Amino acid sequence: MKVAPRVWVTALLVAACGCLWAEGASGPQSPSRPPHDPGKDTKKPPQYIVVEVGNTAGEVRYEAIPDGDLGARKKECAATHREVLADWKKAMDEARKNKEKFTEKKPVAPYVKKVGGFFTSEDEARAEAEKLRNRLQPPKAEDASPPADPKKGVEGKGEAPAKNPNP
């Protein structure tokens, strides 16, 4: 079988390029990029986040937790919901068997939701959680005493109101 000379030249060029490419790929690393040292500690410092936590009763609270704990907390919420829901269903079935009225509300699914950004220290995250807690709570009245009734007097103890000396 006779092969044309240009086929030999093409095959030779492909082989030469392949050898050069393989040598360049396994050659030394560039000096601008240091070699990877697996013994080096490459972990980032922990970051903290503020999360909104809702329980099965529908109550909401804010907490500061490490960023890596969010997934575990979500799994805990899902497990808690399954348990509480199973208990609720058992109680509902018991009431139906006994032909009793079942008035207990279905439990709300608990949740953990990230609120805001990342914080480098736990104290910063706790301060932000405290701000959110204060925003959630209704404002407290400064004076908890009942308002004075003008008919009962200034103190509200049944005394007659003071008369105006200048009629």
Buried (B, 14 or more C-beta within 10 A) or exposed (E): EEEEEEEEEEEEEEEEEEEEEEEEEEEEEEEEEEEEEEEEEEEEEEBBBBBBBBBBEEEEEBBBBEBEBBEEBBEEBBEBBEEBBEEBEEEEEEBEEEEEEEEEEEBBBBBBEEEBEEBEEBEBBBEBBEEBEEEEEEEEEEEEEEEEEEEEBEEBEEEEEEEEEEE
